[in-house]
Amino acid sequence: MRIASLTRQSLVDWPGKVAAVVFTRGCNFRCGFCHNPSLVLPQLMNSEPDIPEKEIFDYLEKRKDWLDGVVITGGEPTVHKDLDIFLQTIGKIGMAIKLDTNGTNPEILESLFHRNLVDFVAMDIKTVLSEKHYARITPNISRVQVEKMIRSVQLIRQSGAGYQFRTTVIPGIHSMEITEQLTSRYRDDPYVFQPFKQSGIDGILSDYIHSTHI
C-alpha cells in the first residue's frame, strides 16, 4: 500500500465514531475539483515519502482501546492490489474498518465483503451515473467505469455492511434537476449531500486536466 498520511484521531470521517484516517496515494479519476491532488497527480504523489505500513499498524495497536475504528480513504484505496492484506492486518488488531471509494472496482468490493474485511463503506456518487454527467467532473470517465459503479451500488446495498452514498454538490455542476434525480434515485438509501468547500488548492487538478487534455 502507498500511504501518504495518517490522521491519528478524527471525529468527522466516520459519523458517531472516533477514528484514525489512513490516506492512500493514487486514483483512477481526475476530478477537476479534487481536494487532494497531491494524492492523485503522479508528479505530486512522489514529492513526499510514503509512510511504512508498520508505522500505521504500530500506532493502531497502541491506540486500539481508544479508537472506535479506522477509515481508509484516498485517493482511491481500491487501486491498490494489496488492500485486502492491509485490511486483514488491521482486522487482526481488532479495529473496525470504514472504506471510502468511488465504486469503480466492484470485484474488489465483492471480495472484501465476502471475507468480512470491511464494516462500513462510503461510496462517492459524483453525479447521475452516466458518462455524460460524470464527464463534467472527471473527463477520463469510461462506459465500463460507469457500469462498474452501478454494480458497486448493488453490491453495497446487498452486502450487509453499514453504508452511505454521498454527493459533493459543486456550484455550476449540480443543478436542481440533477440533485432532484439523485434524491429520487437514492431515497431508500443512507444518502447525503455534502457542501463543496472552497480551498486554496481548488483548481490545481482542473488546470492540469485542461493543460494535458486527459
Backbone bond lengths (Angstrom), bond angles and torsions (degrees), N, CA, C in turn:
res aa  C-N    CA-C-N  psi(-1)  N-CA   C-N-CA  omega(-1)  CA-C   N-CA-C  phi
1 M - - - 1.467 - - 1.523 109.63 -
2 R 1.323 115.43 136.56 1.461 119.63 173.06 1.528 107.62 -95.18
3 I 1.315 115.67 110.74 1.461 121.17 -175.79 1.519 109.37 -109.27
4 A 1.324 115.67 125.54 1.463 120.90 -176.96 1.517 112.24 -89.99
5 S 1.338 116.71 -41.79 1.464 119.03 -176.12 1.523 111.00 -159.84
6 L 1.317 114.15 164.60 1.457 122.09 177.98 1.519 109.00 -132.12
7 T 1.334 116.20 122.54 1.463 121.00 168.62 1.517 106.19 -91.80
8 R 1.304 116.43 117.23 1.456 120.40 -169.85 1.525 113.68 -71.60
9 Q 1.324 116.74 -25.67 1.463 119.19 179.05 1.516 109.54 -155.94
10 S 1.312 116.58 127.33 1.466 122.05 178.99 1.521 109.63 -135.75
11 L 1.329 115.33 141.93 1.461 121.58 176.68 1.522 112.03 -105.40
12 V 1.337 117.45 -1.30 1.467 120.16 -171.93 1.532 114.00 -118.85
13 D 1.313 118.82 -17.36 1.464 120.28 -173.62 1.520 113.77 -81.94
14 W 1.322 116.42 -18.64 1.463 121.22 173.80 1.518 105.86 -137.47
15 P 1.336 117.63 93.06 1.467 121.51 -173.87 1.524 112.78 -48.48
16 G 1.337 114.28 128.03 1.453 119.96 178.53 1.510 114.56 87.79
17 K 1.340 116.81 -1.72 1.456 120.17 -178.64 1.529 111.24 -130.69
18 V 1.316 115.06 151.78 1.464 121.58 170.02 1.525 106.37 -94.31
19 A 1.323 116.17 117.94 1.458 119.09 -171.65 1.520 112.36 -135.00
20 A 1.316 115.07 149.46 1.457 121.37 165.86 1.532 106.77 -82.90
21 V 1.338 117.00 152.51 1.463 120.81 -178.32 1.522 109.22 -127.21
22 V 1.333 115.75 122.33 1.461 122.35 178.79 1.531 108.50 -104.16
23 F 1.330 116.35 123.30 1.460 122.30 179.59 1.527 109.61 -101.48
24 T 1.337 116.41 119.16 1.457 120.79 179.15 1.531 110.24 -94.64
25 R 1.335 114.96 155.63 1.469 120.22 177.68 1.527 110.01 -92.92
26 G 1.347 115.08 149.61 1.455 120.54 174.23 1.512 113.01 99.45
27 C 1.327 115.82 141.09 1.466 121.58 177.98 1.520 108.81 -157.41
28 N 1.322 116.24 145.91 1.461 120.85 178.02 1.525 112.34 -94.14
29 F 1.335 117.91 4.14 1.465 122.60 173.33 1.525 109.57 -108.07
30 R 1.319 114.82 162.18 1.457 121.70 175.11 1.534 108.20 -134.38
31 C 1.322 114.99 65.12 1.461 120.60 -177.21 1.527 110.39 -70.59
32 G 1.314 116.06 129.18 1.457 120.91 -174.52 1.509 114.85 -62.65
33 F 1.334 116.96 -21.67 1.457 120.29 -178.00 1.526 111.33 -113.57
34 C 1.333 116.50 29.06 1.457 121.26 179.25 1.525 110.28 -60.98
35 H 1.347 115.60 135.22 1.456 120.32 178.80 1.525 112.35 -89.37
36 N 1.343 116.41 -6.78 1.461 119.63 -178.16 1.531 111.78 -127.84
37 P 1.331 118.55 57.30 1.468 119.90 -178.17 1.520 112.94 -61.59
38 S 1.333 117.52 -24.95 1.461 120.07 179.25 1.523 111.41 -67.71
39 L 1.346 116.89 -15.76 1.462 121.36 177.68 1.523 112.01 -97.41
40 V 1.341 116.03 -3.22 1.462 120.48 -171.34 1.528 112.78 -117.76
41 L 1.330 116.99 -50.02 1.461 120.99 -174.48 1.525 111.37 -76.92
42 P 1.338 117.78 128.89 1.475 120.67 -176.89 1.523 113.80 -53.94
43 Q 1.337 117.32 -41.39 1.459 119.21 -176.29 1.520 112.73 -72.14
44 L 1.331 117.36 -16.54 1.460 121.31 177.08 1.526 111.86 -98.37
45 M 1.337 116.83 -30.24 1.468 121.03 -175.89 1.520 112.44 -60.67
46 N 1.321 116.06 -30.91 1.461 119.42 -174.24 1.523 113.35 -97.67
47 S 1.329 116.38 12.11 1.459 119.50 -178.31 1.527 112.55 -76.42
48 E 1.328 116.98 -20.79 1.456 122.43 178.81 1.529 109.07 -129.58
49 P 1.317 118.15 148.39 1.470 120.01 -179.96 1.524 111.89 -68.99
50 D 1.321 115.94 151.25 1.464 120.84 175.32 1.527 110.12 -70.87
51 I 1.320 114.64 153.92 1.464 120.39 173.93 1.528 108.42 -86.48
52 P 1.315 118.66 128.34 1.477 120.38 178.98 1.533 111.14 -62.10
53 E 1.319 116.28 141.77 1.462 120.54 178.73 1.526 111.29 -57.06
54 K 1.314 116.96 -37.88 1.464 120.76 -177.88 1.521 111.41 -59.00
55 E 1.329 116.48 -35.00 1.466 120.01 178.35 1.527 110.91 -63.92
56 I 1.326 115.80 -38.13 1.468 120.83 177.67 1.528 109.67 -66.61
57 F 1.317 116.12 -49.01 1.469 120.44 -177.33 1.528 111.39 -62.81
58 D 1.325 116.72 -40.64 1.465 119.87 179.96 1.526 110.93 -62.86
59 Y 1.334 116.00 -41.12 1.463 119.07 179.67 1.527 110.53 -65.42
60 L 1.330 116.96 -45.46 1.461 120.42 -178.34 1.528 111.14 -63.57
61 E 1.305 116.53 -38.43 1.471 120.19 178.38 1.526 110.81 -60.77
62 K 1.325 115.98 -40.40 1.465 120.40 -179.15 1.531 112.19 -72.13
63 R 1.337 116.51 -29.56 1.465 120.17 -172.55 1.525 113.55 -109.12
64 K 1.326 118.11 10.13 1.462 120.23 -173.49 1.525 113.51 -62.99
65 D 1.324 117.03 -24.34 1.458 119.52 178.80 1.524 112.58 -85.35
66 W 1.331 116.89 -6.15 1.462 122.02 -177.67 1.526 112.84 -112.88
67 L 1.316 116.30 -18.34 1.459 121.13 -179.62 1.526 110.44 -105.80
68 D 1.343 115.98 147.60 1.463 120.62 176.89 1.521 111.98 -86.43
69 G 1.332 116.53 -21.90 1.446 118.73 -177.75 1.515 113.14 177.27
70 V 1.337 114.75 -172.91 1.461 122.67 -178.20 1.524 108.98 -130.21
71 V 1.327 116.47 135.02 1.463 122.03 174.98 1.524 108.43 -103.87
72 I 1.334 116.58 128.69 1.458 121.68 176.65 1.515 107.08 -107.31
73 T 1.322 116.83 116.46 1.461 121.14 -174.98 1.523 109.46 -137.25
74 G 1.312 118.08 -167.41 1.462 119.13 -177.42 1.496 112.51 -163.03
75 G 1.364 115.69 -143.41 1.447 127.52 14.42 1.521 113.99 52.71
76 E 1.327 113.84 -162.67 1.460 121.14 176.98 1.527 108.40 -130.29
77 P 1.332 117.13 104.82 1.466 120.40 -174.68 1.524 114.75 -57.87
78 T 1.338 118.34 -31.53 1.460 119.74 -173.60 1.523 113.81 -74.84
79 V 1.329 118.79 -1.69 1.471 119.57 174.80 1.527 110.79 -78.55
80 H 1.334 117.13 -8.86 1.458 121.40 -178.63 1.525 110.46 -93.50
81 K 1.324 116.33 121.84 1.465 121.22 -176.06 1.523 113.01 -66.88
82 D 1.343 116.47 -23.02 1.465 119.18 -178.74 1.529 112.05 -99.71
83 L 1.327 117.11 19.79 1.465 120.79 179.11 1.519 111.05 -57.69
84 D 1.330 117.03 -42.55 1.464 119.83 -177.02 1.523 111.95 -62.68
85 I 1.323 117.35 -39.63 1.461 120.89 179.03 1.522 110.33 -65.48
86 F 1.328 116.02 -40.44 1.458 121.46 178.67 1.529 110.47 -62.03
87 L 1.334 116.50 -46.50 1.461 120.81 -179.78 1.531 111.40 -66.84
88 Q 1.312 115.68 -37.07 1.469 119.62 179.44 1.531 110.68 -61.97
89 T 1.320 116.78 -40.22 1.459 120.84 179.05 1.519 110.83 -65.69
90 I 1.339 116.90 -41.17 1.465 120.48 177.22 1.525 110.23 -62.98
91 G 1.335 116.14 -41.22 1.453 120.19 178.41 1.517 112.46 -61.03
92 K 1.324 117.29 -37.78 1.461 121.45 179.32 1.525 111.11 -67.04
93 I 1.334 117.09 -27.61 1.464 120.65 175.66 1.523 110.10 -69.23
94 G 1.349 115.44 -23.70 1.460 120.40 178.60 1.511 113.91 102.86
95 M 1.355 116.42 22.32 1.459 121.04 -177.05 1.528 111.38 -102.14
96 A 1.339 116.14 138.90 1.459 120.93 171.75 1.529 108.39 -72.67
97 I 1.339 116.83 151.16 1.466 121.07 -173.40 1.521 111.25 -128.22
98 K 1.326 114.83 130.36 1.468 122.39 170.52 1.523 107.84 -112.18
99 L 1.327 116.41 133.67 1.454 122.26 179.97 1.521 110.31 -114.55
100 D 1.325 116.83 127.68 1.464 122.01 172.72 1.523 108.32 -97.62
101 T 1.329 117.93 134.73 1.460 120.61 -176.17 1.513 111.63 -151.52
102 N 1.342 115.90 157.86 1.462 120.24 172.97 1.524 111.43 -92.70
103 G 1.325 117.07 -3.85 1.459 120.88 172.95 1.512 116.22 83.72
104 T 1.323 118.33 11.53 1.470 120.01 -175.48 1.529 113.29 -85.99
105 N 1.326 117.56 -0.68 1.466 119.94 -179.80 1.528 110.81 -127.50
106 P 1.331 116.91 69.56 1.473 119.86 -176.92 1.523 113.27 -62.89
107 E 1.339 117.50 -29.11 1.459 119.65 179.64 1.530 110.39 -62.47
108 I 1.321 115.58 -40.22 1.465 119.53 178.53 1.521 110.11 -68.71
109 L 1.330 116.99 -43.44 1.465 120.11 178.22 1.526 111.05 -58.77
110 E 1.315 115.92 -43.85 1.462 119.95 -178.97 1.529 110.51 -60.71
111 S 1.337 116.13 -41.44 1.460 119.98 179.44 1.528 111.10 -66.04
112 L 1.326 116.83 -41.31 1.463 120.61 179.60 1.525 111.21 -64.31
113 F 1.325 116.40 -41.40 1.468 120.38 177.84 1.533 110.45 -64.20
114 H 1.325 115.55 -44.53 1.465 120.59 -177.77 1.524 111.43 -60.49
115 R 1.335 115.72 -32.95 1.466 120.89 -177.21 1.534 111.99 -97.27
116 N 1.327 116.03 6.10 1.473 121.23 178.68 1.524 112.71 54.64
117 L 1.342 115.51 44.61 1.455 120.19 -177.36 1.525 113.36 -96.28
118 V 1.325 117.54 -6.06 1.463 120.36 176.35 1.524 109.57 -131.67
119 D 1.323 115.39 144.67 1.462 121.17 178.96 1.517 112.33 -101.67
120 F 1.343 116.23 -23.10 1.468 121.05 -175.77 1.525 107.83 -152.90
121 V 1.333 116.22 139.59 1.473 121.56 177.50 1.517 109.51 -127.67
122 A 1.320 116.02 130.42 1.466 121.53 172.53 1.527 107.05 -112.30
123 M 1.328 116.42 117.05 1.460 121.14 179.88 1.512 110.06 -107.22
124 D 1.321 114.93 128.12 1.464 120.50 176.41 1.517 109.69 -78.49
125 I 1.312 115.98 120.20 1.457 122.35 171.71 1.528 105.33 -100.58
126 K 1.316 116.72 98.03 1.462 119.69 -171.94 1.526 112.21 -61.76
127 T 1.332 115.40 -37.92 1.461 122.72 -179.93 1.523 107.28 -170.07
128 V 1.316 117.65 -164.59 1.464 120.60 176.54 1.531 109.01 -57.46
129 L 1.335 116.12 133.31 1.464 120.48 -173.71 1.533 111.96 -75.60
130 S 1.321 114.65 82.57 1.454 122.31 174.72 1.519 107.71 -151.89
131 E 1.327 116.98 155.11 1.471 120.58 178.02 1.520 111.00 -57.79
132 K 1.325 115.82 -43.64 1.462 121.20 -176.48 1.521 111.23 -57.74
133 H 1.305 117.38 -47.80 1.454 120.58 -176.51 1.527 111.70 -75.50
134 Y 1.329 117.04 -42.28 1.463 119.86 -178.63 1.529 112.16 -65.79
135 A 1.329 117.08 -30.71 1.461 120.59 -178.39 1.527 112.17 -63.05
136 R 1.312 117.40 -21.55 1.468 120.25 177.20 1.526 111.58 -73.40
137 I 1.326 115.97 -18.18 1.460 120.42 -178.45 1.527 111.26 -107.80
138 T 1.325 116.60 -46.03 1.464 120.93 179.53 1.527 108.46 -130.58
139 P 1.333 118.14 97.81 1.468 122.28 -172.13 1.520 115.09 -61.56
140 N 1.327 118.94 -16.83 1.465 120.14 -178.65 1.525 112.49 -88.59
141 I 1.330 118.02 13.98 1.455 121.85 -178.97 1.530 110.98 -64.42
142 S 1.330 116.45 148.93 1.464 121.11 177.41 1.521 109.88 -127.81
143 R 1.314 116.04 162.09 1.461 121.00 178.35 1.526 110.17 -60.92
144 V 1.326 116.44 -40.09 1.465 120.72 179.89 1.528 110.79 -61.76
145 Q 1.320 117.23 -41.25 1.467 120.35 178.49 1.522 111.56 -63.02
146 V 1.326 116.63 -40.75 1.464 119.86 178.14 1.528 109.90 -61.82
147 E 1.324 116.45 -43.97 1.464 120.19 178.61 1.531 111.18 -61.71
148 K 1.321 115.87 -38.13 1.459 120.12 179.13 1.531 110.96 -67.00
149 M 1.324 117.30 -39.26 1.459 120.13 178.73 1.525 111.19 -65.45
150 I 1.309 116.89 -39.90 1.466 120.51 176.65 1.530 109.89 -60.95
151 R 1.326 116.25 -41.12 1.465 121.13 176.89 1.525 111.00 -63.47
152 S 1.330 116.55 -40.18 1.468 120.23 179.89 1.518 111.34 -63.27
153 V 1.321 117.44 -39.99 1.465 121.08 177.55 1.526 109.79 -57.29
154 Q 1.339 116.31 -44.67 1.457 120.70 179.79 1.533 111.49 -64.09
155 L 1.330 116.00 -43.79 1.460 120.79 -179.21 1.520 111.31 -63.25
156 I 1.317 116.37 -43.79 1.465 120.75 -178.73 1.518 110.57 -62.81
157 R 1.324 116.41 -42.83 1.458 120.16 178.98 1.521 112.14 -61.38
158 Q 1.328 116.48 -34.90 1.462 121.44 -174.40 1.523 113.17 -93.45
159 S 1.323 117.17 -2.67 1.473 121.27 -168.91 1.523 114.47 -71.93
160 G 1.322 117.35 -29.93 1.452 120.14 -172.74 1.514 112.98 87.84
161 A 1.329 117.19 -9.22 1.466 122.02 176.65 1.529 108.89 -83.39
162 G 1.333 115.89 159.59 1.452 118.53 171.76 1.523 109.38 -66.63
163 Y 1.321 117.05 150.26 1.459 118.18 -179.80 1.522 111.74 -155.82
164 Q 1.324 112.82 164.67 1.464 120.86 174.64 1.523 108.18 -151.72
165 F 1.321 116.18 136.86 1.456 121.72 168.63 1.523 107.22 -101.56
166 R 1.333 116.89 144.20 1.460 119.00 -175.94 1.518 110.52 -148.23
167 T 1.315 114.48 147.53 1.464 121.23 179.71 1.519 109.17 -130.69
168 T 1.327 116.41 127.71 1.456 121.16 173.00 1.522 108.18 -86.64
169 V 1.313 116.08 119.22 1.463 121.41 -175.07 1.538 109.12 -83.48
170 I 1.341 115.28 115.84 1.455 121.57 -176.79 1.527 109.37 -105.05
171 P 1.333 117.79 123.33 1.472 120.58 178.45 1.537 111.11 -56.03
172 G 1.326 115.48 133.56 1.452 120.24 179.60 1.514 114.06 87.14
173 I 1.315 117.26 -11.79 1.466 122.18 179.62 1.522 111.29 -110.13
174 H 1.317 115.47 -47.24 1.464 120.03 -176.90 1.536 109.83 -98.35
175 S 1.310 115.13 97.97 1.456 120.79 176.93 1.520 109.56 -76.77
176 M 1.324 116.04 170.75 1.462 120.02 176.90 1.521 110.63 -61.52
177 E 1.335 116.74 -36.40 1.458 120.74 178.60 1.529 110.95 -61.30
178 I 1.336 116.63 -42.00 1.457 120.62 -179.26 1.524 110.64 -68.24
179 T 1.323 117.47 -45.48 1.474 119.55 -179.84 1.521 110.96 -63.94
180 E 1.331 117.38 -33.41 1.461 120.03 176.86 1.525 110.91 -67.65
181 Q 1.344 116.67 -39.85 1.463 120.29 176.87 1.526 110.80 -61.87
182 L 1.324 115.68 -44.15 1.461 120.12 -179.53 1.524 111.43 -65.41
183 T 1.317 116.24 -42.86 1.464 120.65 179.11 1.522 110.72 -59.50
184 S 1.325 116.24 -42.11 1.457 120.88 179.21 1.528 111.38 -68.05
185 R 1.325 115.66 -42.72 1.477 120.57 -175.69 1.528 111.98 -65.44
186 Y 1.316 117.17 -35.04 1.467 121.00 -174.61 1.532 112.40 -114.93
187 R 1.324 115.94 26.54 1.462 120.00 -175.72 1.520 112.74 -64.52
188 D 1.333 117.86 -24.28 1.461 120.43 -178.92 1.535 112.49 -97.64
189 D 1.339 116.66 6.44 1.463 121.15 -177.97 1.523 110.88 -111.77
190 P 1.330 117.55 158.95 1.463 120.00 166.49 1.534 107.08 -66.55
191 Y 1.305 116.89 107.86 1.472 120.81 -171.15 1.521 109.48 -141.93
192 V 1.332 115.37 134.71 1.462 119.20 -178.78 1.532 110.43 -134.91
193 F 1.328 114.44 148.97 1.458 121.63 167.82 1.524 107.45 -95.84
194 Q 1.325 115.97 133.13 1.455 121.17 176.87 1.518 109.33 -108.88
195 P 1.318 118.75 136.76 1.459 120.12 177.59 1.523 110.83 -72.00
196 F 1.309 116.21 141.45 1.455 121.09 174.77 1.522 108.81 -72.82
197 K 1.314 116.60 128.96 1.459 121.48 -178.35 1.524 109.87 -106.76
198 Q 1.316 115.32 115.90 1.454 120.28 179.02 1.525 110.33 -67.84
199 S 1.328 116.54 137.38 1.456 119.93 177.39 1.516 109.64 -142.16
200 G 1.303 116.26 172.89 1.455 121.18 -176.47 1.509 114.24 -68.50
201 I 1.366 117.06 -16.54 1.458 118.75 -177.43 1.524 112.72 -101.41
202 D 1.324 117.47 -0.92 1.464 119.50 178.33 1.520 109.81 -58.63
203 G 1.308 115.05 137.60 1.455 119.92 177.98 1.516 113.33 98.35
204 I 1.346 118.38 -16.14 1.460 120.06 179.28 1.513 110.72 -59.17
205 L 1.319 116.07 -49.61 1.454 120.13 -178.83 1.520 110.81 -71.23
206 S 1.329 117.21 -36.21 1.456 120.92 177.27 1.517 111.07 -60.24
207 D 1.322 116.18 -45.01 1.460 120.55 178.37 1.516 110.69 -63.58
208 Y 1.329 115.91 -39.08 1.473 120.83 179.28 1.530 110.77 -62.92
209 I 1.331 115.55 -43.72 1.462 120.20 179.97 1.516 111.18 -59.85
210 H 1.327 116.45 -46.62 1.456 119.64 -177.71 1.529 112.22 -69.66
211 S 1.312 116.78 -30.25 1.463 119.31 -178.16 1.529 112.44 -80.54
212 T 1.347 116.75 -25.43 1.467 119.93 -177.52 1.522 112.52 -108.20
213 H 1.336 117.32 -6.97 1.463 122.53 176.26 1.531 111.75 57.70
214 I 1.333 115.81 46.30 1.470 119.72 176.73 1.539 109.39 -61.50
